[in-house]
Amino acid sequence: MSLRQHLVQLAGRLQEPQKVARFQRLCGVEAPPSRSAAAEPREEDGQADAPLAGDARRRGWSPGTAGGPQPPGHDRNPCAAKAAGGGGAPNGVRNGLAAEPGPAPAPAPARRAGCPRRNSLTGEEGQAARVNNWPLYYLFSFGTELGNELFYIIFFPFWIWNLDAVVGRKLVVIWVLVMYLGQCTKDVIRWPRPASPPVVKLEVFYNSEYSMPSTHAMSGTAIPIAMVLLTYGRWQYPLMYGLILIPCWCSLVCISRIYMGMHSILDIIAGFLYTILILAVFYPFVDLIDNFNQTHKYAPLIIIGLHLALGIFSFTLDTWSTSRGDTAEILGSGAGIACGSHVSHSMGLILDPPLDILPLARPPITVMLLGKAILRVLIGMVFVLVVRDIMKKTTIPLACKVFNIPCDDIRKARQHMEVELPYRYITYGMVGFSITFFIPYIFFFIGIS
């Protein structure tokens, strides 16, 4: 057997949903008896009275072999192939579910415990599951949140307002690049999520997206590595701290996606390696990009035009999924932060320290320093949330009116590209612009910059 055949065989084994389900059981996550008996008969462990996490959206499982994934369109593949042009499952379906659902079994009595992430656009919730190891459940729930919007909207502003604006801006550049390439690659490869059953889907927010590669794994790899690369030598701290941070952060995010039932082992490995490749190619240009954003006369026009062009080029989905909105949100945020930093630099609101004083020493932690940091975070986050809410309530009805789309059901209206793209671009562009211009200007005005 050739090396290529060995690699293909290994990839097939790493993509098996049975391995994800086995890891979940190892961590104390099991399907309720009614579903596990129908999906994969095995001995019960006598813990049927364990609390449940989430509500069930159960579907029958098309019988198939357990020997690994089948090609798209095969009768044993849980997602049908795209009807025309390319393989893979069509976007918008709940990936990893049977293509022809059978009758749903009666749900077992359940006591809700935990708060599985819910898709506000589709109403879908995580599946019922017996959770026997609650510390791991909360640990991996935290790990998966390290790749979600709530984390990003706190993490990047905190860096820009309180730690180091230069590092914060460059982290955003790397994050936008990695996430954009990851989202585009998903829509090119079009591999479905792990089949459920046997996998238990504890989180379904991104279930309508494709699976390969894991963009959570990509951001969970890119952010800690970039943090160390950007700060070591610029700040005085032992390198060992960074070498501990990278594997801890990366492994927590990556393993959490398998625990949640959202990715196969192959998706995670591919996301990790893909990120290493992207960083190796593009990291040397990050300083050049940041300097261009700050100083070039026509930088705002070029930034906005480039981000819009990238978005339009990538939105070739066959049906709706969260992928399109997420990509527009990422590009809009990146464009807003870059344009805001250009204006702030022009007005002298955020001054970068001169290179001759590097490396920077950590300032002594005082009550005044902590007080200002807390005040900046509170004022800044309130302003960000207000801006996001105002722009959301303004752009969605306006786009509906311009494109003559019914606006009585916001959930359905947001699934139209004509509404979703302007809403995401404008809303998160203004959020990004506020983070690097409006809010620093407020800090400067009230004397807490």
Wavefront OBJ file of the C-alpha trace (Angstrom):
o trace
v 0.000 0.000 0.000
v 1.383 3.392 -1.035
v 1.907 6.357 1.288
v -1.026 8.154 -0.311
v -3.342 5.211 0.375
v -2.128 5.074 3.975
v -2.848 8.791 4.410
v -6.320 8.462 2.871
v -7.065 5.525 5.147
v -5.824 7.431 8.190
v -7.915 10.472 7.259
v -10.974 8.262 6.921
v -10.450 6.835 10.398
v -9.920 10.284 11.909
v -13.179 11.479 10.333
v -15.328 8.704 11.803
v -18.179 10.011 13.967
v -17.837 6.916 16.151
v -14.532 8.263 17.447
v -16.197 11.545 18.432
v -18.988 9.645 20.185
v -16.437 7.439 21.957
v -14.553 10.518 23.209
v -17.825 12.031 24.438
v -18.646 8.872 26.383
v -15.123 8.874 27.818
v -15.781 12.409 29.094
v -19.131 11.453 30.582
v -21.513 12.561 27.806
v -24.023 9.980 26.631
v -27.231 9.993 24.641
v -30.420 9.234 26.602
v -31.352 5.519 26.684
v -34.183 5.945 24.160
v -31.826 7.315 21.512
v -28.692 5.341 22.272
v -30.606 2.061 22.137
v -31.921 2.853 18.670
v -28.649 4.242 17.363
v -25.920 2.047 18.795
v -26.948 -0.826 21.099
v -24.630 -1.291 24.034
v -24.758 -2.133 27.697
v -26.360 0.481 29.919
v -24.237 1.750 32.760
v -27.072 2.012 35.271
v -27.046 5.824 35.408
v -30.318 6.529 33.633
v -31.352 8.974 36.296
v -28.447 11.365 35.559
v -29.428 14.957 34.776
v -29.840 15.986 31.180
v -28.244 18.879 29.295
v -30.463 20.446 26.669
v -33.577 19.524 24.751
v -33.759 16.927 22.018
v -34.234 17.414 18.309
v -34.110 13.745 17.457
v -34.149 12.160 14.058
v -33.811 8.585 12.941
v -30.435 7.244 11.843
v -30.070 5.705 8.431
v -28.391 2.319 8.971
v -24.836 2.099 7.764
v -21.530 0.521 8.500
v -19.309 1.824 11.266
v -16.193 1.572 9.180
v -15.775 5.250 8.415
v -17.187 8.123 6.373
v -18.735 7.571 2.974
v -18.356 9.861 -0.020
v -20.896 12.696 -0.357
v -24.108 11.479 -1.934
v -23.558 7.845 -0.881
v -26.638 6.277 0.666
v -24.725 5.799 3.936
v -23.514 9.368 4.168
v -25.650 11.401 6.595
v -25.746 14.423 4.256
v -26.656 14.282 0.601
v -24.348 15.632 -2.070
v -24.974 19.002 -3.670
v -27.258 18.558 -6.616
v -25.090 20.393 -9.107
v -21.497 21.521 -9.102
v -19.202 20.084 -6.477
v -19.549 17.544 -3.726
v -20.555 17.865 -0.124
v -23.741 18.592 1.734
v -25.802 21.661 0.852
v -25.441 24.567 3.255
v -28.432 25.301 5.415
v -29.174 21.689 6.347
v -28.494 20.520 9.842
v -25.206 18.821 9.123
v -24.698 15.371 10.512
v -28.383 14.448 10.591
v -29.968 11.686 8.572
v -31.018 12.730 5.080
v -34.336 10.898 5.388
v -35.513 11.261 8.968
v -37.500 8.448 10.434
v -40.147 8.689 13.130
v -38.896 10.468 16.213
v -38.939 8.358 19.387
v -40.854 9.650 22.359
v -38.569 11.875 24.430
v -37.469 10.507 27.756
v -38.411 12.524 30.843
v -35.642 15.022 31.352
v -34.611 17.617 33.883
v -32.837 20.497 32.159
v -29.350 21.110 33.435
v -26.831 23.414 31.837
v -27.537 25.906 29.035
v -26.673 24.489 25.599
v -26.040 27.154 22.990
v -29.147 27.888 20.930
v -29.252 29.043 17.323
v -31.314 32.223 17.483
v -31.813 32.172 13.706
v -33.166 28.618 13.409
v -34.440 27.919 16.917
v -32.417 24.692 17.065
v -31.026 23.637 20.440
v -28.476 21.157 21.688
v -29.560 17.550 22.065
v -30.510 15.885 25.307
v -27.577 14.139 26.936
v -26.646 12.534 30.189
v -23.706 14.491 31.593
v -21.832 12.517 34.226
v -18.805 14.800 34.553
v -19.913 18.386 35.147
v -16.420 19.900 35.643
v -15.487 18.766 32.123
v -18.802 20.061 30.757
v -18.189 23.561 32.114
v -14.497 23.487 31.175
v -15.225 22.629 27.541
v -18.180 25.018 27.415
v -15.707 27.744 28.377
v -13.258 26.441 25.776
v -15.802 26.619 22.985
v -16.763 30.170 24.027
v -13.152 31.202 23.334
v -14.099 31.000 19.661
v -17.463 32.770 19.813
v -18.583 36.368 19.347
v -18.922 37.170 23.053
v -15.245 36.412 23.611
v -14.048 38.407 20.608
v -16.115 41.466 21.481
v -14.460 41.565 24.926
v -10.966 40.292 24.136
v -9.889 42.595 21.295
v -11.207 45.843 22.869
v -9.535 44.951 26.169
v -6.185 44.655 24.397
v -6.665 47.933 22.529
v -7.952 49.964 25.512
v -5.932 48.558 28.399
v -2.917 46.525 27.336
v -1.282 47.418 24.021
v -3.130 48.988 21.087
v -0.401 47.951 18.632
v -0.638 44.282 19.599
v -4.437 44.496 19.660
v -4.608 45.851 16.103
v -2.214 43.230 14.765
v -4.127 40.452 16.527
v -7.252 41.632 14.720
v -5.425 41.560 11.355
v -4.313 37.965 11.971
v -7.738 36.915 13.271
v -9.559 38.354 10.235
v -7.164 36.665 7.807
v -7.284 33.254 9.526
v -11.055 33.238 10.002
v -11.777 34.452 6.478
v -9.609 31.780 4.870
v -11.097 29.153 7.182
v -14.687 30.090 6.342
v -13.946 30.154 2.604
v -12.212 26.781 2.769
v -15.252 25.266 4.503
v -17.491 26.371 1.649
v -15.089 24.946 -0.936
v -14.559 21.519 0.677
v -18.190 21.158 1.876
v -17.793 18.303 4.329
v -20.714 17.692 6.694
v -20.627 17.752 10.476
v -20.208 14.451 12.355
v -23.309 12.251 12.058
v -25.797 12.402 14.910
v -26.382 9.744 16.099
v -23.975 8.388 17.231
v -22.579 11.853 18.087
v -24.436 13.961 20.667
v -24.712 17.603 19.554
v -24.402 19.649 22.744
v -24.108 22.851 20.685
v -25.825 23.564 17.390
v -25.249 27.263 16.743
v -22.946 26.555 13.793
v -24.593 23.285 12.788
v -25.744 24.606 9.398
v -22.143 25.366 8.410
v -19.751 22.895 6.888
v -17.176 21.166 9.030
v -13.716 21.111 7.412
v -11.598 22.790 8.741
v -12.635 23.798 12.255
v -12.497 27.597 12.441
v -12.700 27.336 16.240
v -9.489 25.306 16.112
v -7.989 27.874 13.744
v -8.756 30.868 15.977
v -7.782 28.864 19.066
v -4.407 28.217 17.450
v -3.810 31.596 15.822
v -4.632 33.861 18.769
v -2.288 32.424 21.442
v 0.574 31.916 18.986
v 0.162 35.443 17.626
v -0.016 36.853 21.150
v 3.356 35.339 22.003
v 4.948 36.299 18.679
v 3.736 39.896 18.981
v 4.530 40.463 22.657
v 7.777 38.582 23.262
v 10.599 41.057 22.789
v 8.152 43.944 22.928
v 7.314 43.308 26.589
v 9.539 41.946 29.334
v 8.293 38.547 30.479
v 9.693 34.990 30.591
v 9.203 33.070 27.349
v 8.086 30.080 29.414
v 4.787 31.858 30.119
v 4.043 31.958 26.415
v 5.129 28.374 25.860
v 2.656 27.300 28.550
v -0.155 29.515 27.258
v -0.084 28.266 23.654
v -0.715 24.520 24.213
v -3.197 25.122 27.050
v -5.336 27.593 25.067
v -5.071 25.690 21.800
v -5.858 22.250 23.236
v -8.775 23.561 25.306
v -10.490 25.109 22.277
v -9.745 22.197 19.948
v -10.827 19.436 22.310
v -13.966 21.352 23.257
v -15.223 21.128 19.661
v -14.958 17.340 19.718
v -16.606 17.252 23.145
v -19.503 19.381 21.849
v -19.951 16.988 18.915
v -19.354 19.680 16.291
v -16.143 18.428 14.653
v -14.301 15.245 13.861
v -10.700 14.697 14.893
v -9.651 15.283 11.281
v -11.375 18.707 11.230
v -9.412 19.762 14.304
v -6.037 18.550 13.019
v -6.640 20.195 9.638
v -7.612 23.490 11.305
v -4.473 23.460 13.436
v -2.102 22.689 10.547
v -3.869 25.136 8.222
v -3.384 27.908 10.769
v 0.317 27.145 11.140
v 0.653 27.403 7.349
v -1.238 30.722 7.217
v 0.888 32.209 10.006
v 4.100 31.034 8.371
v 3.147 32.728 5.087
v 1.447 35.930 6.249
v 2.884 36.783 9.679
v 5.965 38.556 8.187
v 3.571 41.036 6.517
v 1.540 41.949 9.617
v 3.737 44.945 10.517
v 3.517 46.208 6.945
v -0.291 45.870 6.923
v -0.652 47.671 10.253
v 1.643 50.486 9.171
v -0.325 50.873 5.934
v -3.621 51.015 7.845
v -2.226 53.698 10.123
v -0.397 55.994 7.762
v -1.448 55.650 4.132
v -3.493 58.579 2.878
v -6.120 56.454 1.123
v -6.053 53.557 3.581
v -9.761 53.799 4.628
v -10.993 53.640 1.017
v -8.704 50.713 0.203
v -9.596 48.889 3.430
v -13.341 49.206 2.893
v -13.115 48.309 -0.792
v -10.885 45.292 -0.138
v -13.062 43.893 2.646
v -16.224 44.325 0.596
v -14.597 42.649 -2.406
v -13.418 39.717 -0.288
v -16.916 39.279 1.085
v -18.663 39.412 -2.276
v -16.133 36.984 -3.747
v -16.681 34.443 -0.957
v -20.488 34.471 -0.712
v -21.265 31.663 -3.160
v -23.353 29.499 -0.810
v -25.919 27.124 -2.297
v -28.408 27.894 0.508
v -28.427 30.008 3.654
v -26.209 29.201 6.622
v -24.566 31.098 9.454
v -21.309 31.037 7.453
v -22.213 34.012 5.280
v -23.192 36.257 8.171
v -20.159 35.245 10.230
v -17.804 36.020 7.350
v -19.420 39.425 6.790
v -19.204 40.104 10.531
v -15.498 39.253 10.599
v -14.712 41.399 7.557
v -16.850 44.289 8.805
v -15.193 44.240 12.221
v -11.729 44.138 10.686
v -12.486 47.017 8.326
v -14.011 49.128 11.115
v -11.094 48.581 13.486
v -8.544 49.377 10.750
v -10.368 52.550 9.649
v -10.836 53.680 13.253
v -7.155 53.189 14.013
v -6.276 55.280 10.938
v -8.413 58.187 12.150
v -7.111 57.854 15.736
v -3.523 57.880 14.495
v -4.201 60.968 12.382
v -5.696 62.780 15.399
v -3.036 61.573 17.859
v -5.538 59.762 20.118
v -3.541 56.511 20.282
v 0.211 57.051 20.192
v 2.455 54.019 19.763
v 5.547 53.966 22.006
v 8.845 54.716 20.204
v 10.880 51.684 19.215
v 13.987 52.823 21.119
v 12.336 52.196 24.516
v 11.477 48.568 23.766
v 11.120 46.127 25.452
v 8.395 47.644 27.603
v 8.307 46.934 31.323
v 5.053 46.016 33.025
v 3.815 49.045 34.990
v 3.261 48.591 38.730
v -0.298 47.520 39.512
v -1.961 50.231 41.592
v -5.515 51.010 42.636
v -5.562 53.931 40.196
v -4.389 51.719 37.318
v -7.001 49.035 38.052
v -9.709 51.643 38.525
v -9.025 53.249 35.158
v -8.889 49.853 33.439
v -12.228 48.801 34.914
v -13.780 52.160 34.045
v -12.542 51.923 30.447
v -13.973 48.439 30.067
v -17.360 49.379 31.541
v -17.759 52.595 29.548
v -16.391 51.041 26.378
v -18.527 47.902 26.466
v -21.702 49.872 27.185
v -20.928 52.093 24.203
v -20.191 49.058 21.987
v -23.446 47.331 22.933
v -25.452 50.510 22.387
v -23.864 51.051 18.963
v -24.486 47.438 17.968
v -28.118 47.552 19.095
v -28.824 50.872 17.342
v -27.187 49.778 14.091
v -28.985 46.434 14.150
v -32.390 48.051 14.657
v -31.635 50.584 11.933
v -29.970 48.557 9.190
v -32.305 45.540 9.107
v -35.562 47.495 8.522
v -33.747 49.833 6.122
v -32.375 46.951 4.051
v -35.789 45.285 4.042
v -37.347 48.491 2.765
v -34.709 49.068 0.087
v -34.903 45.499 -1.263
v -38.657 45.102 -0.687
v -38.308 42.166 1.736
v -40.998 41.528 4.402
v -39.714 42.631 7.807
v -42.430 41.224 10.053
v -40.263 38.200 10.843
v -36.716 39.407 11.588
v -35.354 35.873 11.686
v -36.466 35.135 8.132
v -35.536 38.591 6.882
v -31.953 38.178 8.124
v -31.566 35.036 6.029
v -31.829 37.078 2.805
v -28.395 38.036 1.501
v -29.642 41.540 0.653
v -30.455 42.077 4.334
v -27.787 40.010 6.035
v -24.745 41.490 4.303
v -25.547 45.211 4.815
v -26.658 44.497 8.377
v -23.491 42.622 9.301
v -21.058 44.874 7.430
v -22.475 48.177 8.638
v -23.266 47.093 12.197
v -19.936 45.451 12.952
v -18.029 47.986 10.898
v -19.405 50.684 13.199
v -18.625 48.532 16.247
v -15.012 48.182 15.088
v -14.765 51.889 14.279
v -16.097 52.714 17.748
v -13.532 50.443 19.415
v -10.557 52.237 17.855
v -11.873 55.785 17.447
v -15.084 56.885 19.207
v -14.363 55.140 22.506
v -10.670 56.194 22.740
v -11.873 59.745 22.020
v -14.310 59.477 24.963
v -11.468 58.182 27.175
v -9.304 61.122 26.094
v -12.150 63.597 26.703
v -12.896 62.412 30.260
v -9.229 61.910 31.157
v -8.930 58.133 31.505
v -6.938 57.379 28.332
l 1 2 3 4 5 6 7 8 9 10 11 12 13 14 15 16 17 18 19 20 21 22 23 24 25 26 27 28 29 30 31 32 33 34 35 36 37 38 39 40 41 42 43 44 45 46 47 48 49 50 51 52 53 54 55 56 57 58 59 60 61 62 63 64 65 66 67 68 69 70 71 72 73 74 75 76 77 78 79 80 81 82 83 84 85 86 87 88 89 90 91 92 93 94 95 96 97 98 99 100 101 102 103 104 105 106 107 108 109 110 111 112 113 114 115 116 117 118 119 120 121 122 123 124 125 126 127 128 129 130 131 132 133 134 135 136 137 138 139 140 141 142 143 144 145 146 147 148 149 150 151 152 153 154 155 156 157 158 159 160 161 162 163 164 165 166 167 168 169 170 171 172 173 174 175 176 177 178 179 180 181 182 183 184 185 186 187 188 189 190 191 192 193 194 195 196 197 198 199 200 201 202 203 204 205 206 207 208 209 210 211 212 213 214 215 216 217 218 219 220 221 222 223 224 225 226 227 228 229 230 231 232 233 234 235 236 237 238 239 240 241 242 243 244 245 246 247 248 249 250 251 252 253 254 255 256 257 258 259 260 261 262 263 264 265 266 267 268 269 270 271 272 273 274 275 276 277 278 279 280 281 282 283 284 285 286 287 288 289 290 291 292 293 294 295 296 297 298 299 300 301 302 303 304 305 306 307 308 309 310 311 312 313 314 315 316 317 318 319 320 321 322 323 324 325 326 327 328 329 330 331 332 333 334 335 336 337 338 339 340 341 342 343 344 345 346 347 348 349 350 351 352 353 354 355 356 357 358 359 360 361 362 363 364 365 366 367 368 369 370 371 372 373 374 375 376 377 378 379 380 381 382 383 384 385 386 387 388 389 390 391 392 393 394 395 396 397 398 399 400 401 402 403 404 405 406 407 408 409 410 411 412 413 414 415 416 417 418 419 420 421 422 423 424 425 426 427 428 429 430 431 432 433 434 435 436 437 438 439 440 441 442 443 444 445 446 447 448 449
